[in-house]
Amino acid sequence: MNAQQPQDITLVGRSGFFRNMGLALHYGETREQLPKGDGSSQDQPLDLNELCVRHPTATFFLRASGEAFQGSGISSGDIMVVDRALNPQHGDMVVVKLDGEFMVRKLACQTALRLLPLNSRSLPIQVTESMDIELFGVIAHVIRSMRAA
């Protein structure tokens, strides 16, 4: 069992570079209430920036790839919305830079500061003062495409 399983994280972009597409958000619960697509519905526009970005200047979009995320709710190809302005809390999924390498871990800070792996193939990391570690940010949202590329 490896203590560090490699994770591939790629910067996709920063917040503020995406324009409002004016997509309609419909609150109906039945098929009869779905929008007709003819412009007659009274739907409200949905701005993904408003939905996913609380701190525009501190938000980054990172793409996950590889198998190291299995079991965490994050899949290879997903885009992680990472907010550097959020205060990390126990149980948050975070992006950290440890010894020059970026990784995603679950934060545990009840008894001691630990970084928990996302799957059973890696070991927890006990954070000590002697470590070269930086918290990059908290994963606030994950965006997943449901269509094959």
SVG drawing of the C-alpha trace seen along z (x, -y; Angstrom):
<svg xmlns="http://www.w3.org/2000/svg" viewBox="-49 -39 60 41">
<polyline fill="none" stroke="black" stroke-width="0.4" points="0.0,0.0 1.5,-3.3 1.5,-6.3 1.2,-8.6 -0.7,-7.5 -0.2,-9.9 -3.0,-12.2 -3.1,-14.3 -4.7,-17.7 -4.8,-20.2 -5.7,-23.9 -8.6,-24.5 -9.2,-28.2 -10.0,-30.9 -13.4,-32.3 -14.6,-35.4 -13.8,-34.2 -17.2,-32.6 -20.2,-34.6 -23.8,-34.1 -25.3,-31.8 -28.9,-32.6 -29.8,-29.0 -33.2,-28.5 -33.7,-26.9 -37.1,-25.4 -38.5,-24.5 -41.4,-22.3 -41.7,-18.8 -43.8,-17.1 -43.3,-16.4 -46.2,-18.7 -44.4,-21.6 -41.2,-21.2 -40.4,-24.2 -41.8,-23.9 -38.7,-25.4 -40.9,-27.9 -40.0,-30.9 -43.4,-30.9 -42.2,-29.7 -41.5,-32.0 -38.2,-30.4 -35.4,-32.2 -32.0,-32.3 -29.3,-30.2 -25.8,-31.7 -23.3,-29.0 -21.0,-31.6 -23.7,-32.7 -24.4,-29.1 -20.8,-27.8 -18.5,-30.8 -18.8,-32.8 -15.3,-34.4 -14.5,-35.1 -10.9,-36.3 -10.1,-33.3 -11.8,-30.5 -10.0,-28.1 -11.2,-25.2 -9.1,-22.1 -9.6,-18.9 -9.2,-15.6 -7.7,-12.6 -6.6,-9.2 -8.0,-6.5 -6.8,-8.0 -10.2,-9.8 -12.3,-6.6 -14.7,-6.3 -14.7,-10.1 -17.5,-11.2 -14.9,-12.7 -14.2,-10.9 -11.5,-11.2 -12.5,-14.2 -14.5,-16.0 -13.9,-19.7 -13.3,-20.7 -14.4,-24.2 -11.8,-25.2 -12.3,-28.2 -9.2,-29.6 -11.1,-32.0 -13.1,-29.4 -11.9,-28.5 -11.3,-24.7 -13.4,-22.7 -13.3,-19.1 -14.6,-16.8 -13.9,-19.2 -12.3,-17.9 -9.2,-20.1 -6.4,-20.6 -3.0,-20.7 0.6,-21.1 2.8,-18.6 6.5,-18.6 5.9,-20.3 3.1,-17.9 -0.6,-18.8 -3.1,-16.3 -6.7,-16.1 -7.5,-14.8 -10.3,-14.9 -9.4,-17.2 -9.6,-15.7 -8.9,-18.1 -10.7,-16.8 -7.9,-15.4 -4.9,-16.1 -4.5,-17.6 -4.6,-14.7 -5.2,-14.4 -7.3,-11.4 -7.0,-9.5 -9.9,-9.3 -9.5,-5.6 -8.1,-2.6 -4.9,-2.4 -3.3,-5.4 -2.5,-6.0 -3.6,-9.0 -1.0,-11.7 -0.4,-13.1 0.5,-16.8 3.5,-18.0 5.2,-21.4 8.2,-20.1 6.3,-19.3 6.4,-21.5 2.7,-21.8 0.3,-24.5 -3.5,-24.4 -4.4,-25.5 -8.1,-25.6 -11.4,-23.9 -13.3,-22.0 -16.7,-23.7 -18.3,-22.0 -17.6,-19.3 -18.8,-19.5 -19.3,-16.3 -20.1,-15.7 -22.7,-12.9 -21.9,-12.5 -19.1,-10.5 -16.5,-12.6"/>
</svg>
